[in-house]
Each structure stands twice: as C-alpha cells, then as structure tokens.
C-alpha cells in the first residue's frame, strides 16, 4: 500500500509543476507541426543544367537533333510512382553551367557532345559500331546530385534503347518494401517524433525524483519505511502515464496533419510503454548524479540532446555496425534505447512487419531498460538513500 501513497503524492506534485508537464506533453506535437510545415512548404525538386553541343544529324533538306528531343523528354517524362521532379535548363557553355553548380543553383550537369546525333545514327545503321558518350558533372557528395544524375541517366538509356531498337540486357522493376514507395518525408519523420515525445520524460522524471531530495521530503518517506524500489516505482508509474498522454497526443496531431495510422494500436502502446520505462530508468542515473532541480536543468540537457539528435528521433540517422548478436546489428547508437523503439515503429508502419519481426528490438529495449534501472537505482540509493540510514 505504500507504493499507492507514493503514486498519489507523485501525481499531485506533477500537477503542481504544470508548466513542466505542459512542456513535456506539447513539445513533440509542436515538432510534428514544424516538420509538417517543413515537408509541405518546401517543394522538392532537382535542377539539371544541360549543355547541348549536338549539331544534329544532317538530312538533304533538314537537320534532326536528338539532343533537343532528349531535353524535352527529361522535362516531360513522369518518372514512375515516385514522381521525382526534374527541372531542366539549357545553357550555352560548360563554364556557365559549372558556375551554376558551384553556386548551388543546379544539382547536376549533362553535356551532350557535338556528334551525339551522328553517333546515334551510326548505331542505328550499324549496331555495335561504337559507343555513345555523354558527360555528367556535379558535387559527388550531394544526394541531390546522385538522385538527379541517376534518373537522368535512366531516361537517357531508355531514349537510346527506343531510338536505336537495341534491347536493354537488364530491365529493372522496382518493388517497394511495405509502403516505402508511397510515403513522403513527413511520414518518415513521424515514428522518430513519436519517440521524441517519450524522450522528453527525461526532464519530468528526473525532476520528480530529485525534488524529493531537494525538498527533504525523502527523509519523511524514509521514516515511513518506504523502500527505494517503492519510491522509484511509484514515481515511475506516474511518469509512464505522462508519457502515454504525450505520445498519444503526438500521434493524434500527426494523424490530423495527414499521417496514415494503419497498424495495431495495442502494439504501438506496448512499444511506447517499454520506451517510457527505459527513459525513466535512465532518469534514475541523472537523479543519482544530481542533487537539485537546477542541476537537473543544466546537466540533463546533455543526455537529452544526445538522445534527441543521435538516436534518430529528430531525424533519421544510421550508425556503422560494430558487431551483431544473433544477426541483430549493434552500434554505438544501440546504447540509446529510443533507437530500438524507432526501428520497431519503422518496421511495423513502413515495412508492414508483425510482432515477431520486431522481437529483436523489443528484447534490446528491455535489456537496456534493465541495465539503466540497475545502474540508476544503485546510484540513487548510494547518494540519496544510504545517508538516511
């Protein structure tokens, strides 16, 4: 029954700290709205500059220019279900085009040689007579360059195959995993933002624990023979409730903004609860390392931002694998429990997987939570409870 007393007391204290509670519950929904605006206000497009040196193919009474037809095709072609927008601008010289690239006003440069049409004609008349060479240029470290160059090259090859009548040896058919072929950037961000709402518990949970130390109420609790486990469990149960309110509110905001929720609500709640337990367990470590609320607000910012930006919550991130256990990859990112929760949500929402497919993530989440709790409980008991004995 002592744990019920702790729960009641912790709940009242949480309601009194309404500004902190409001910040915790509303931070992730606010980020959902911001990310929605980022993904819908900014139009995604890839700019290609073309230097068409092609002189065309001479006929007795006319000239046919394959370069001009290719430029029109790139502009007009609707590129499969992904609908990647390519915008083409024709420039007169390579120097002018490279200046556009260096000033980030274009993503890729395509240079068609003077004999482009002539070589196509030779291949049509005499298959195997030679190759058709074009030049691509751009910042090789830019994702925009890679996307625009790949799709432009694909259109070029398709055009040449149709004009020359030479069948391509390999025909690529894209088969997307789950719903990955029909989602936008906002849908990709939502799983991480949902877990971000739970990460925010790091402040409320730590402050709820440290406040007992700072206000000396922990002495009264100790005299009433409340154990460390009862104290931490009572506070933890209240924080799990706060976490559930926060993550469900975040999900509702995401759904209202267009996110399509199609999977089991029970499985989602289960992942949310496990993640909340892991964050609350980590909060014990912070509580053991601090003695006042002011210290929490200073020291707690470091792990909070590390969990936010390096676990994949604020934006997708993937660390290199260090080793694997039973085929499950382990990296430095694996030390942060939210990374496993985000991976689980991506599997069930984007890849269409089931409960058995996310068992590795759930097991990893559970193991890390236990590890956090053991370290945090020992440290809290050593620094704050031991001195009261």
N, C-alpha and C positions, 0 to 999 in steps of 0.2 A: 504493500500500500504506500510505502514511502516514495516509490517511483511516480505514483499518481500525484502526490503532493508536489514533487519536483516539476512534473509536466504542467500542473496548474500554475505554479509560480513562474515558470519559464514563459508560458503563454502570456501571462499578464505583463511581464517585463517586455516581451516582444511587442505587444500592442502599445505600450508606453513609448517605445522607440519607433514611433510611426514613420518618421522621416527616413530612417534607415531601412525600415520594412518597405516603404514605398519605392525607394531607390532600387532595392533588390528585386522587387516584383516587376518594376516597369522598365528596367534597363534593357533587358533582352527584347521585349516588344518594341521599344524605341529603335533598337538596332535593326530589327526586322523591317520597320518602316523606312529607315535610312537606306538599307540595302535594296529595298524595293525601288526607291527613287533612283538609286544609282544604276540599277539594271534596266529601268524603263525610260529614264530621261535621256541617257546616253545611247545613241544609236550605234550599234556595232557595224562597222564596215571595213573593208580592206581596199586600199588605194593602190592601183598598179599604174605605173607610167610605162608607155610603150614608145620606143624609138623605131619607127618603121622605115628602114632603109631600102625596103624591097622596091625594085624598079619594075616589077611586074613581068608578065610573060607576053612577048610580042606576037600579035596576030597580023595578018596582012592589013586589016582595016581597023584594028583596035588593040588595046592592052588590057590584060586581065591581071589583077593584083591580088594574090592570095593573102598578103599581109593585111589589106583593108578588110577583107572578109573575116579574117581571124579576129581582128579588133572588135568588129561588130558582134561576132559570136560570143566573145567574152563578156561584152556588155549586156547581151540579151539572154544568154543561157540561164535558165533557172536550175540551180545545182541541187539535185536530189532533195530528200526530205529535210536536210539540214538547212537549206536555204541560206547559204553563206553569201552575203552581198559583196560582190566585187565591183569596184568602180574604176573605169579605165580613162586615162587621159593620155592623148598622143602628143609627144613633144618632138621638136625638130632635131635636137642634138643630144648625144650621150652626156656631155658635160652639164647641160641644163638639167637633165634627168637625175644625174648623180647629186647635183646640188639639192634637188627636192628630197632625195633620200637622206642626205646628211642633215637636213633641217627638219626631219621627221614629218614632212608633208606628203610622203608617199611610203608605202611599205615594201614594194618590190619593183624592179626594173626588168622589162623584157625588151631585148634588142633583136630585131629581125634583120638578117643580113641582106645585102643588095640582091643576091641571087636566090632568095627564098622561093619565089615563084618558079624560077628556072629549074631549081633542083627538084621541086615537086613534079614539074612536068617531065623531067628526066626519069624519075622513079615510076611515073605512070607509064611512060613509053618503054622503059627498060627496067623492070623490078630488079632490085639488088645491085643497081648501078652505082649507088653511093648513099651517103647518109645526109640527113638534113639537120644542120646545126643552128641553134639559137642560143643566145646568152641570157642568163638570169643573174641579177645582181641585187644585193641588199645586205642589211645587217644580219649576219647569220645567228646572232644571239637573240634575235627578236622572234617571238612567237607569231606575231603578225606577218613577218616575212615568210616564215615556214608555211603558214596556212595559205597565204595568197599565192606563193610560188607553187605549192603542191597542186592547188586547184587549177591554176592557170596551165600548168604542165599537163594536167589531166584533160583539160579542154583542148589543148594543142594536139595531144596524141589522138584524141577522139576525132578531131577535124582531119588530121592527116590520114588516119585509117579509113575514114569515109571517102576522102578525095582520091586517094591512091588505090582504094579497093583491096588493100592488104589487110588481112585479118590479124587482129592482135592475138599473140600467143596466150596471153593471160587476160581473162575477164574477171574483174573484181566485183563481187557483190557484197555490200555491207549489210551485216545483220547485227543490229544494236542489241546490247545486253539490257534486259529489262526495259525500262522506259528511257534509257540514256539518249535515244535518238530523238526524243520529243520534248525534252525539258530545256529550260533556259537557265541563265546564270542565277536567277533568284531561287529557283528550285534547288540548285546545287548548294546554295548558301544556307538554306533553312535548317537542315539537320545540325550543322555546327552552331547556329544561333539558338536552337532549342537547348542544346547542351550548355551554351553560354549562360542561359537563364539559371541553370543549376550551379555553375561555377561561381555565380555571384553570392551563393550561400557562404562562401569562404569568409566574407566580412561579418554577416549576421551571426553565423555560428560561433566564430571566434570571439566576437564581442560579447555574445550571450554568456560564454564561459568565463571570459576574463573579467566581465563586470562583477561576477560573484566574488572574485579575488579582490578587485579594486574596492568594492563597496563593503568588504569584510563580512558579507552575508555568508560566505563559505564557512566561517567559524561557527555560526549558528547551525548551519546544515551539518557540520561535522559533529557538534554536540548532540544533535538529534540522531546520531549514528547512521547517517546516510553514507553509503559506500561510494567510492569513486565510480564504480560501474553504474550505480543507480543515478548518480548526479549526471554523468555524461549521457547515459541512455535517455533520461527524461528530457534533457535539453535537445538531444539529437532527434527524438521523435517529433518535437515541435518544429524543428528546422526541416525535417522531411516534409511536413505539412506545408511549410512556406515554399519549399522547392517545388512541390506538386502544383500549388497555386500559380507559381511563376511560370512553370513550363507549359501548363495548360493554357494560361493566358497568352503566352507567346505563340502557341500553336493556333489558337483562335484568331489572333491578329494575322498570322501568316495565311490562314485559310481565307479570311476576309479579303486579303490582298491578292488572292489567286492561286495559292498553293493547294494542290490536289492531294488530299489525305485519303489513301485507299487501303491502308493496312490495318492490322488488328490494334485497337485502342488498348487492350489489355497488355499486349506485348510491349507497346510503347511506354505504358505506365511502369511496367516491370523494369525496363531499361532505365527510366527516369529515377525510380526509387534506388536502384543499385548505384547509379551515378551520384545521387544525393548522399547516400551513405558514405561513398568514397570521399566526397568533398568535405563532409562533416568530420570524417576520420582524419583527413589532412588538417582540418582546422584545429584539431587537438594538438597537433605538432606546433602550430602557431601559438596556440594558447599556452602551451608549455614553455615557449620561448619568450613570451611577453608577460608583463605584469600590470599593464594599464590599457585602457581603450585608446589613448593617444599613441602608444607604442604599436598597437594593432594597426591603426590607420597609417602609420609610417612603414613599419616592417611588412605588413600584409600586402602592400602594393606590388612588391617584387614578385612573389609567387602568383598573385592574381593575374598580372600582366603576362607572366610566363605561361600560365595555363590558358589564358585567352588567346595569345598570338602564336604559340608554338605547339598547341595540341590539335590545331585545325579547327578551332571554334570560330574565330573571327574570319578566317579564310582558309581554304584547303591547303594543306602542306603535307609533304611526304618525306620522311627521313630515310636514309640508307639503312638497309638491314644489317645488323651486327651478327646475328645468328638466328636460328629458328628452333622452336620446341614443338615436336610433332607436326612439323610443317607450318606452324604459325610464326610469322616473322617478328623478331624482337629488335627494336632500335632504341635509341635514347628517348625518343618520343613516347615509347611504351611505358616509361616510368610515370607518365601523367595519365591518370585514369580516364579523363574525358576523351582521349584519342581513341580508346577502345569503344566507348559509347557512340562516338560519331561514326566509326567504322561499322558498327552494328546497325545504326539507323540508315546509313547509305546502302547496306546490303538488303535490308527489308523494303526500303522505299524505292530505290533506284534500280537495283538488280533483281528485285522480285523474289528474294530468297526467303526461306522459312526459319522457324525457331532453331532447328538442328544445325542450320548453316551458320548461325551466329553464336553457337556454343563456345567456340574458342574465345571470342570477345567477352562473353559473359563470365567465363572462368577467369580470364585475365583481370577483368574488372573486380571480381570477388576477391581474388588473391591480393591485388594491390590494396583494396579496401581493408582487408585484414591486416596487411603489413602497416598501412598508415595508422590503423587504430591501435595496434600493439605498441608502436613507437610513440604515438601521441599520448596514450593512456599512461605509459610508463613515465614519460617526460612530465606530464601534468601532475601525476601522483608524486613524483620526486620533488618538483619545485614548489607545488602549491598545497599538497595534501600531507606530505610527510612531516612538514614543520608544525602541523597542528596536532600531531600525535602526542 
